[in-house]
């Protein structure tokens, strides 16, 4: 092993990954405070690369190869650092970004004050590149950490957390060090290095619960020296395209949300006016049975449910919104990401909505768009991520909006809203910049193209892993049409395609995305059954339609 000195690591011409590579693995022995390696490894959610020194692989080559994210560096050496222009190019191509601070090799040995200094500079650089204020930063520990090193390392990470908070603090290191830091509560994000000899050989296996695993190093891709990485959870600290917030709106007779661990959960309105739910038992895995999601006595309110919507907060909690037959809106949310559910509460009074959709802004704030009883659209949003809600505002178009509205987020963070009118045409409105002002309403679909008198959910919009938005519309005859962006954030859209749906007739549709990036469409048929169809691979061809649940489950 080549000794790693401060001057060597700080030189951007020297690749850190070559310094960390070791071909030999030592015998595995027990270390106090570190869990034994799991016999199984979590299935990867996405594949990515990390790289520092020039030349860098081209954005086009990475996108074409299907890489969903990159880990890029922040340091005191500008030559190897992520830049705002690079971040924009990556996210515009549908590639998410993760930030890692890596300066001198012995930085974490220098204690609290060094942690404060490094975190202050890292936070400044990440923000300048466009990272949202709540996204984590990983900090490198680039040696085979021993128990005797941990007093200094702990002090360093205490210093880091004093600047950016523990909720944003991550570490890049080996098996034992990550275990100690996680167990002490000093980090909440863990990226494991690939040096197989580290931690007495335990580093060959991912530490349980880590978010990122550097599983291949080094190799050449597109003429550049890179490492290969796997994301093992849906949220691994990424931002930009494919980031942790769901890029699609969800609402109608059926709605799909994605938990912070990548599991899809479906919520459906039942024929009796309640709500039933089912979820994947593991990301990309098998499904649970259906359960009653309503309180014991019907829904607990005089009115019945007419449509349902679900969104995910920036902190990972799902929130479900139920539009009632009297136009009121009820809500229920998780107490913590993946945790228990609150009781149902009153979110909006009667005559507020006929249906609604939920979508997340680039900065993590949820926004609701409601089709109103007067034929318009109103909106309501969180004023800060996970925070209080604004009041309702009329956003048009006035008159003629049916019970269907949907929304999606583009790769560059702009929201776009789609509404079905009573004549079967579709209207759309888009943010001119992420979290910014809105365009005027435009014409998106021709008269008669969508079902102007259908059930809530006759239009559904979502974003592919590569950032392209796709829209699915239920036709008056019960078919499904689709239209998509040619490239992420592009001005060109495909023509409307017919024949996407099952044999039908379809009454409503919902779009969501699996943890591995595959888009999934769920369709409600006139007999109350649900059928589903998914991409075979992310951004790829579609599977055949499959019967998901039998007749009578959902209100048509």
N, C-alpha and C positions, 0 to 999 in steps of 0.2 A: 504494500500500500504506500503510495506517495504521501509524504507528510503534507498536510494542508496548513499552510501558514496564512497569516493575515494578508500579506502582500500578494500571494498567489491568487487567493480567492477574490480579492478586490480587483484584480486585473481582468477586464472583460474578455481579453483574448484567450483566457484559459477556461475551458469548459468544466464547470463544477461536476457535471455528471461523470466525466471521465475520472475525476479524482475520487469519486465515491464508489466506482465499480469494483467489485471483487468477485473472483470466480470461485472462491472456496467457501464452503459453509462449515462452521464448527458444530460440534455436538450440542444438542439442545439440553440445557439444564434449567432448573427452576430458579426464578428470581423473585424475592419477596415483593408483593405489591403489584405484580404484573400478572394478568390473567393468562392462562395457557392458550395457545393458538387453537382456534376453532377447527374442527375437522372439515368444515365446509366453508366456502367463500361466497359472499353475497354476489349475486349476478350483477354484472356491470350495467349501470343505467345508461352511460354514454362513454364514448372513447374520445380522448383528446391528446394534445401534445404540450410539452413545455420546452422552452428554448431561451437562450440568453444572447450569446455572441452572434454577430453578423457572420455570414448572411442568414436571413430569416427565410423560412419557407413562404411561398406566395400564398396570399389569401385564397386565390382561385384554386390552387392545387389542394389546399386543405379542405375547402368546401367540396370539391369534386370527390375527394377520398372519403367523405362522410365524417370528418372530425367535427364534433359538436362544440368543443371548447378548447381554449388554450390557457395555460398558466403562464403569466408573464411577470417579469421581475421589476421591482422597485429597489433602489439602492443609492449610494453616494456616487455611483459611476454612471453618468448620463448615457454612455455608449451602449449599455445593455438594458436600459430602462424602457418600459412601456411608455408610449406617447399618446396624446389625445388623438392625433391623426391615425395612428395604428389602431387604436381602440375603435374609432369610428369605422374604419375599413373592415375590421373583423366583424363587428356587430351588424353592419349593413349586409354582410354576406351570410348572416345567420349563424355566426360562430360566437359563443359566449366567452367571457373573459373572467379569469380568477387572478387575484393579485397576491404575490408572494414577495416579502422583503428578504433580501439576501445581500449583506454587505461583507463585513469581515468574518472570518471563520470563528474567531474567539469572541465575537460580540456577546453572545448569551452567557459567556463566562464572566462578563464585566458587571453583572448585577443590575440593581434597580435603576440607577441613573442612566445607564446605557439603554435599558429598555424604554425609558421615558423619551430619550433623544431619538431612538430609532422609530418608535411608534409615532412620534410627532411628525417626523419627516415622511414616513410611509403614508400616514393619513393625508397629508398635504398633497403628495404625489398622486395617490389614488383618486382623490377628489378632482384634481386637475385633469385626469384622464377620463373623467365621466362616471366614476364608480358612485353609486348611490350611497348616501350617508350611513345606511344601516348594513352594508355588506361587509363581510369579514375580510381580514388580511392575515395571511399565513406568515410566520417568521421562521427562517431556516436555522436549524441546529445541525451543522455539517461535520459531525464527528461521531464516533461510536460511543454514545453517552453511557457513562457508568454511574452507579449509585452515588459515588463520591462527588460527582459533578453537580448533583441536583440542588444543593443549597444555592449555588450561584445561578443556576438556570431558573429555579423557582423565583428568585429575586428579580431576575431579568423580566420574566413574564408578569410578575406583579407590577413592574414598571410599565410594561406595555398596556396592561389592563387599566392602569390608572389614567391612561390617555384615551383609549378607544373603547374601554369597557370589556368585560369578560365575554359578553355575548358576541363580540366581533373578533375575538382573539383566537388565532389558530397557530399551529406549529407544523413545520415540515421536519420530520426526524425519523428515527428508527423505532422499532416495535416497543422496546422497553421504555424509552423516553416518552413516547406518546402515551403509554399506559400510565406512567407516573403522573404526567401532567393532567391527563383526563381524570384520574382518580382524585387528584387534589383539587379539582374544580378550577384550575387556572386557565384552561382552554376549553372551547366548545367545538373547535374545528381541527381535524387531524388529517394530514397528508403524509403518507408513509413512503419513505425512500425505498429504493430497490436494491440497496447493497446487501446481498444475501448473507454475508459473514457477520453483519452487525447483530447485536443483542444475542450473541452466542448462537447464531443461526436462526433464531426465531423470526428474523426479518424476512424470511422467505414466505411467510404467511401474513396476510393482512390482520392487523389488530382488530378485535371485534368492535364494530360500531364506527370505524373511521369513515370519512367522507370520500377521500381520494387515495388512490394507490398508484404509485409510480411503478408500473409492472414491466417496463421494457426500457433498457438503456445500455449504451447509446446506439443510435442508428442514424442513417442518412436518409432524409426525405426531402425531395425537391432541392437537392444540393445543399441542404442545411443539416447541422448537427442537432438532433432532437432526442427527447425522451418520449416514451409512450406512457400515457396515464389512463386510468379508468376511474370514472365516478361511480361510487357504490351506493349513493343515495340521490334522491331527486334534487335536493338542495345541497350543493357542495360549495356554496359561496360564490357562485357565478352571477354575473350581471350582463346586461345587454341582451342580445338575441338568445332565445332559449333559456332565459333566466328563470329564477325561482318562482315568479308569479305566473299563474296560468294565463296564456295568451289568448284565450277565447272567452266569450260571454256564454252564459248558461242560463236557460230559462224556458219553460213551457210545460207540457204534460209530463215531460221527463227531463232531468237535468243531471249532468255529471260533474263532480268535483274531484280534484286530485289532492290527496293528503301530502304532507311534507315528506313522507317516505316514498312517494311515488305511486301508492295504491289508488286506483280509481274507486269512487263510490257513487252509485246512482241513487237518485231520489225520484219517485214516480207518484203521480196523483192517482189514487184508486177510484174505481167506479162509485164508491160510497162517499167520496170527498175527503178521504184521509190521505196520508202519505206513507209509502212503504220504501224501504231502502235495502240495498245489497252492496257488498264491497269485495274487491279483490283481497284475498287472504295474504298475499305477498305481491310486490310489484311485478307486473306482467304475468301474474299467476292465476290460480283457480279462484272461483267466486264463492262467497258465502251464500247461504240461503237468504230469502227475503224476510224482513222483520217489519213490524209495525213501528213507524217512527213518530206516530201521533201519541198524545196523552191517552190515558185509559178510557176516558169518556169521549169517544169520537175524536174531535180535534180540540176540545176544550173551549170552543167558541160557538156562537149560534150559527154562523155561516159555515159553508163547506169550502174546501180548497178547490180552486179552479186552475191554478198553475203554481209551479215551484221553481225556484232558482237557487243556485249555490255558488259561492265564491270563496277564495282563500285569502286570508289576511297576510300581511307581510311577516307576521310572527308564526305562520304556519297553521293557524286555527281555521277550520272551515266554519262558514256561517250559511244557514239555510233560510230562505225567505219564502213564505207561502202567501200567495194572493188569494183572498177569500172571495166568495160569491157576492159579498156586499161591497167589494172594492177596497177593503182594509188589507193591510199587510202585517203578517205575524213573522217573528224571527226566533231562531234558536241557534246557538253557537257553542263551539267547543271551549272548555275552560283553558285548555292548553293544546298545543299541536299534538294530534293523535289521542287526545284525552277525552274525558267525560263531557257530556252535553248539558247545557243549561236547560232550564224550563223554557217553554214557549212564552213569548212576551208580545206586546202590541208595539209594532214598529211604525205603522201609519194608520190613520183613521179611515173610516168608510169613504167610498167614492174617490179613492186615491188612484187606483190602478185596475186595469183589466188583466195585465200580465207585465212581467218585467224580466230584465236580464242583468247579470252582474259581470263586471270585467275589472281588471286591475290595471292601474296606470303604471308607467315605467318606474315611478318613484314608490310604488307599493300601495298607494291609496286605492281602496275599492270605490267603484262608481256604479250606481244603479240607474238604469234607464227604464221608465215605465210607460207603457201604452195607457193613456188616460181614458176615462169614460166619455170624454168629449171629443175623442178622436185625435188627440195630439200626443206629444211625448214630453215627459218631465224627467228631470234627473236630480240625483242627490248623491253626494260623495263624502268620503272621509276627509276631514280637513288636514289630518296628518296620518301617516301609516298607523294602523291599529287604534286610531283616535276617535274623537267625537265626529258626528255627522253634521253636514250642512243642512239647510232647509231645502225644500223642493223648489225647482225652477222650471219654467216652461221653456223648452228648447225647440219646439216645432217638429215637423211641419204640422200646421194646424188643420184639422179636419181630414177625415178619411183614413186615419191610421187604424188598422184592425187590432186584433189581440196579439200581434206578433212584432217583437223587436229583438234584435240580437246585436252583438258587438264582438270585435276582435282587436287584438293589439298587433301592430306591425312590428317587424324586426327592429326598426329604429325607435320604437316606443310610442308611436302615434296610435291613438284609438280610432276606430272607425265603427260607426253605428249604421245598421241596416233596418229598414222598416217596410212592412208589407201594407199597401194601401187597399182600400175597398174595391178598387177596379182591378186588383191583381198585379199592379205595377209595384216596383220596389224603389225606395228612395234611400240615399246614403249621405252621410256627413262625416268628415274626417278632421282630426286635429292637424293644424299646419305644422306643428312641432310637438315633440313629446311633452305632455303636461301643459300644452299651450292653448292658443286660441283655436276656434273651430271655423271650418269652411262653411259656406252656404250649403243648403240641401241640394243634392243633385239627383238625376234620374239614373238608377242602377240597373233596373230590369223592366222589360216591356209590359204593357197592359196585358193582363191575362196570363202572365208567366207564372205567377204564384197564386195560391188559394186565398182570395181576398175575404172569404167568409169561413175560414177554417179554424181549427182549434189553436190555442196558444202553442207556439213552437213550429209554425210553418216555414220559418227561416232559421237557419243555424249557421254561425260563422266560427271559424277556428283558424289556428296558425300551425303550419307544418314545422318540423324540427328545423328546417332550413330557413324559416321565417316567412315563407309565402302564405298569404291568407287565402282561404278557400271558403266559399259560401255555398250552402245547400238549401234549396227551396222546394217545398212541397207544392205540386201543381194542383189545379182544380180537379184533375182526373185521378189524383192519388199517386202520381209518380214523384220522382225526385230528380231535380235538375241541379247541376253544379257548375261553378265558375271559379277560376283561381288566378292569382297573379302569376305572370310568366317568370318573374324573378322577385326576390324579396324587396319590398319598398318601391317596386317598379310602377310605372304609369300604365303599362300594358297588361290587360287581363285577357284570359282566354274567352272564347265564345261560350255561351251557355251550352252545356252538354245534356242530352236527355238520356234516360234509361239507367241512371245511377242506382235507383232504388230497387227494393225487392219486388216480388210480384204484386204486392199491395192488396187493396189500396192503402197508402200511407196517410196518416193524419197529422203527424208531428215528427220532428227529428231533433237530435241533440248531438253535439260534437265535443269530444274531449281527446286527450292524448295519453298514451301509455308511458310508463317511466323510461322505456327504451326509445322513445321518440315517435313511435308509430301512431298516426292519427286513427281515431276510432269514431264511427258514426253509429248511433242507436236510433232505430225508427219504430214509432208506434203505429200499429196497423188498426184498421177499422174494427177488428174483433177484440181489441184490447191486448194483443200479444206484443212482444218486443222482439225485433230482429236486429242483428248487429253485423258490422263489416269493419275490418281493420286493414291498414296497410301491411303487406307482408314484411317489409322492412321500412324504416323511417324514410319518408319522401319517395317511396317506391310504389309498385303496383298494388292493387287492392285484392283482398281475398274475396271469396264468394260470400253471399249473405248466409247467415246462420240463425236458426231459431234460438233466441236467448231465453225467453220465458213464454209460457203458453197463454192462450186466449183468456180474457177476463181479468188480467192482472192490472191493466192501466185503463184509465178513463180515455176513450178514443177522442 
